[in-house]
Amino acid sequence: MLFRAAAIVEACGWTLLICGIVWQHFALPGGHDSLLIAGRVHGMLFFGYALAAIGLYPSLGWSRGRAFVALLASVPPYGSLLFEQWAFHVRQRAAFETYSRCILFARLAGAES
């Protein structure tokens, strides 16, 4: 859950940065300042996501390679959201497989009795 929150917040940082770039591109008042602020906020949120990916990978059951892919996914805009959706799907599939095995073993145990 914490990694999902970090991925969503990092994507919000991308949105803020893109808005700052658009604001500066159209030469609206305060465009340069808004880009500096958006860039700093995005940088802090990116750093938080990177810390979450590095700090949480053992508890999420990831290999170092998967943690590295999580870090790489944060480089393109909204890549962290795509990676989180994929990781969520993998977690759900593993939970379903575990549940299926439990049901199978329960039925086998009931048939033997």
Secondary structure, 3 states (H helix, E strand, C coil): CHHHHHHHHHHHHHHHHHHHHHHHHCCCCCHHHHHHHHHHHHHHHHHHHHHHHHHHHHHHCCCHHHHHHHHHHCCCCCHHHHHHHHHHHHHHHHHHHHHHHHHHHHHHHHHHC
